[in-house]
């Protein structure tokens, strides 16, 4: 009897440990699979507003607040635009003073908790940029997908898709540039976004199922008169662009790819986000296995290639990758390897000191010049 009881206790302990292990893995994988649009990723620190004055805002000193460039500064109910760190302005050892360009929503008060975001603009292309646009619905496999269409004269459309933690407002960073060069733009909200259908399992699949919504946008553009399209994606939106270019039945209409901070190894990205939530290193493999089980992924997490290239497909059309070694969410080395492996089709534009999905923010001028050169053949 004692042996039976001891065995039962041991089995119960093992089962309990297994259940706890599964729970830990699921919780850690939520950092990527349940990243809410418009909210900061775990890698993005919460900052404190220490004060404001004419044209300046004082923030907590952090590597994030020392970044070069222009960013949105968001909080609960607030949004502002900040520029570079101001030189020669008195500051303490714990604070940084940046240029405050404008407050778009709410007010900035001392003590407010905020975070930096790539999204400079909020609203829509009309209210934020003064651009004529139409609110359209793209017929997707799960239901209607909201999108903004900014018309122009070219028959090459740019289809823009945001990435992790962002919304379609991210596309407005480049809309004025694209409008100056007369490209029609379709900025898509896809499954899981506000106003779009929910994914059947409620999870973000890091582009592996979401690409079908971009496929629907390609069909919409072609049916509306686009002769060809350029797919512009940030983060997991770049993954969607790669998948759509390889798998869409309309892939012959895809003329080029612009990939900003592409997620080329879902395992590396998941590990990075889980680690940013302070998941112990020994438990990170549990997060990967949990993600595999929850999303139906199987096999090599790099998509079957040791080099980390995105899936079994090769990039057979012109592609511009904009990425940099400062990205802690989607490791830059995978972009570098992809460009080195396919130099005839893939160009890598490296941006230093830029966080994930914010390559334009760090250096808008050189970003737009690289994009102009890439798009010249389509003009």
N, C-alpha and C positions, 0 to 999 in steps of 0.2 A: 504493500500500500504506500509506504514511504517513497519507494522508487517511482511509483506511478505519479504521486503528488509532485515529486521533484522534477520529473520529466515534464509534467503539465506546466509547472511554474517556469521551467526553462523555455518551453515552446511559447508560453504567453509572453515572456520577456522578449524573445526573438521577434514575435509578431508585433509587439508594441514598438520595438526598435525599428522594424521595417516600416510600420505606419508612420512613425516620426520621421524617418529618412525620406519617405515619399513626400510628406508634408513640407519638409525643409526644401526639397528640390522644387516643388511646385511654387513655394513662396519666393524662392530665389529667381526662378524663371519668369515670374510675373514682371520683373523689372523691364524685360523686353516685350513679353507677350501681351502685357496689359498696359503699355505706355500710353497714357491718354493724350490725344491731340491738344496742342496748345498749353501743355503743362511742362515744366522743366524736367529733363532727364535726370536720373540720379547723379550723373557726372557734373551737373551744373549746380554750383553752390548757391544757397540762399544768402543774400547780402542785406545789410542794414543801411538805410539812408540816415546819414549823420547830420545832414544839413543841406540847404539849397540857398543859392544867391542868384543874382542876375547872370544868366548864361552858364551856370555851373552847378554841379551836384557833388556832394561829398559822400563817398561810399566806403564800406569796409575794405581795407587793403587785402587783396588776394591776387593770386596769379591771374584769375579771371578778370579782375578790374584793371589789370595792367596791360591787357591785350590791345594791340593797335586796331584802329578802325572805328566803324560806326555800328551801333547795335540798338535793338529795342531794349527798353528797361521795363519789365512787367511786374505787376503785383496783383493782388486780389482787387480788381476794380480799377486798376491804374495801368497806364501805358505811356511811356515817354521815349524819346530818341536821344541817345547820348553819342557824343563824338569822342575824339582822342583824349588822353590824359593831358591836362593843362600843365605846362612847364612854368616854373617860377611862381606858382601859387602856394601860399602857406598850407601845409598839411602836417598831420601828426604821423608818428611811426605806425599807427594802426589804420590810417585812412588814405584814400586816393581821391583826388579831385578831377573829374572829367567834365568836358564841355556838355552842357545841357542845351540841346538844340530846340526842343519843344516838348510840351506835355500834351498828349493827344487825348487822353481820357483820365478823368479823376484828378487827383492832386498828389504831389509828393510831399510827405511830411516826415520830420525826424522820427526815427523809430520804425518806419515802414519796412517791411520785409519784401524784398524784390529779387529778381533774377535777370540776367542778361539773356536775350533771345535773338536769333538771326532775323526775326520778323521786325522790320522797321515800321511797317504800316498795319493799321487795323481798319476794318470796314470793308469796302469793296473798291474796285478800280475807279469808280466815279467819285465817291466821297473822299478817297485817300489821294488819288492822283489826278482827278479831273479828266479821266479817259472815258470816252464813250464805250459802253459795253452792254452786253445782254446777258441776263440770267437765263441759262438754258438747263435742260435736263438730258443727260446722256442715258439711253436705255442700257442698263447693266443686267447681268445675269441674276442679281439678287433684287433688282428694283432700280428706280430712277436715281441717277447720280447727279447732284447739283454741280454746276460748272459756270465759270465766267468766260464769256467769249468777247475778246477785244478785236474787232475787225480791222483789216487793212488790205492792201492791194495785192500782195504776193499770193501765189498759189501754193507756196510752201508754208504750212502752219507749224507753229511750235506748240507742242502739247506738254504742259508743265505739271509735275506731280511732286508734292512735298514728301518729307520723310518723317522719321521718328520725332515725336514731341512737337511737331509743327502742324500748321494748317495750310490750306491753299493760299492764305494771305502771304506766305513765304514767296510765292511767285511774283508778287507785286514789286519785290526788290529789283527785278529785271524787266518789268513791263515797259517802263519808259524807254529803256535802251532798245528793246525789241520793237517798240512802236516807232522810234526814230528811224529804224531800218526797215519799217513797213512790213513786218511779219505779223500775220494774224496769230493771236495767242488764245489757247483754250486751257484754262487752269481748272483742274479737276479735283473735286472732293470724292474720295473713294470709301469703300466699306469700312465702317467704324468711325468715320468723320461725322461731325454734326450735320444732320439733315440727310445723311446717306444711310443705306441699309446697314444693319449690323451683320458682322460675320456670323455664320451659323453657330460657331462655338464660342463667339465673343472674344476671340483672341486675334492678335496681330501675328501674321505668319511671315513677317519680314520680307514681303514681296512675293513669296512663293505661290500664293493664291490671289493676292491683290492685283497681280499683273493682268488678270482677266478684265479688271475694270478699265485699265489703260487700253487693252485690246478693244473694248467697247468704245472708248474715246477715239481710237484710230478709225473705227468704222463710221462713227458719227462725222468725223472730219472729212473722210473720203466721200460720204454720201452728201455732204454739204458743199462739195466742190473742191476740196484740197487735192492737188495733184500728188503731193508727197508731204511727209511730216518729218520733223525733227523732234525726237523725244528728249525732254530736259527733266532730269530727276535729281533730287537731293536724297542722300542716305538710302533708305529702303525704297524711295521713289526711283533712285538710280537702278536698284535691283529690278524693280518692276520694268523699267525701260529695257534692260538687258534681256529679260525674259520675253517681253512682248516682241522685241526685234527678232528673237530666235524662233518663237513659237506661234506668233499670230498668223492666221490665214491670210492676213493683209500685209505681211512683212515686206513684200515687194514695194510697198508704198513708204516704208521707213527708210529715209535717206541718210540719217545721221543720228548720233547720240551725244548728249552732253551729260556727263555723269559727275555730279558734285558730291564728294565724300561718300563714294559708293560702298555699300555693305557687300563685300565680296566673300566674307567668311561669316556665316551666321553664328557659328560657334564662338568665334573671337568676340563678336559684338555682344552676344549674350553673356559671355564671361565678364566682359568689361562692365556691363550694366549691373550685373549681379554683384561684382566686386565693389562697385561704387555704392551699393547698398550695405556694404560692410559684411558681405558674406565671406566667411573664412575660406581661404584658398582650398583647403581639403574638401570643402563641400561644393565647389564650383562644378566638378563632374556630375554631381547630382542634378544641378540646374540644367546642364546640357541634356542628360538622359530624360529629365522631366519634360523638357521642351520637345524632344524627339517623340515621346509618347503622346503628348497633348496635341501636337500639330500633325502627327502622322509622318514625320520625317524619318527616313531610313538611310543607312549607309554612311559614307564619308561625309562629315559635316561641311567639308569644303566643296561638296558637289561632285566628288569623284576625281579631282585633280590635285595632286600633291602640291602643285605650284600655287593653289588658292584661286585659280581662275574660276569665274562664276558659272558653275554647272558644266555639262558636257558640251555646250555650245561655244563656238569661237565667235569673236566679233568680226563679222564679215563686211561691215560698212564703216565709214569714217566715224571715229569717236574721239571726243575730247574729254579727258578726265581731269578734273580740278580737285586737287587733294594736297594734303601736307602732313609732315611728321608730327604736328601738334595735335592731331586727331586721336583722342583716347577712346573713342567708341568704335570706329571702323579703322583698323590698322592700315596705315599708309603703304606698308610694304607689299600688300596684295595688289594695290593699284600700280605700284612700280613694277612688279613682276609681270602684270598683264600688259603694260605698255612695252616692256622689254621683249616680251614673247611675240608681240604683234606690232612691230614698229611701222609697218606699211599702212596700218589702219588706225592705230591708237596713238594719240598724242597726250602726254602728261604735262600739265601745267602745275608746278609745285608752288604752294603758298605756305610760307613760314608763319608760325605763331598764330594759327587760326584754329578754333575749336570745331567740333563736328558740325557739318552743315552750314558753316559760316565763312566759307572761303571768300565770297564776295564781300562780306562785311569787313574782313581784315584789310582788303586792298581793292576797293571797287574799280579803280582806274585800270590797273593791269589785268584784272579779271575780265572787264568788258573789252579790253583790247584783244585778249586771247580769244574771247568769244566772237568778236567781230571778224578776226582772221579765219576762224573756223567756219563761220557762217557765210563768208564771202562767196564761195561757189554756189550757194543757194540763192544769192541775190539776183 
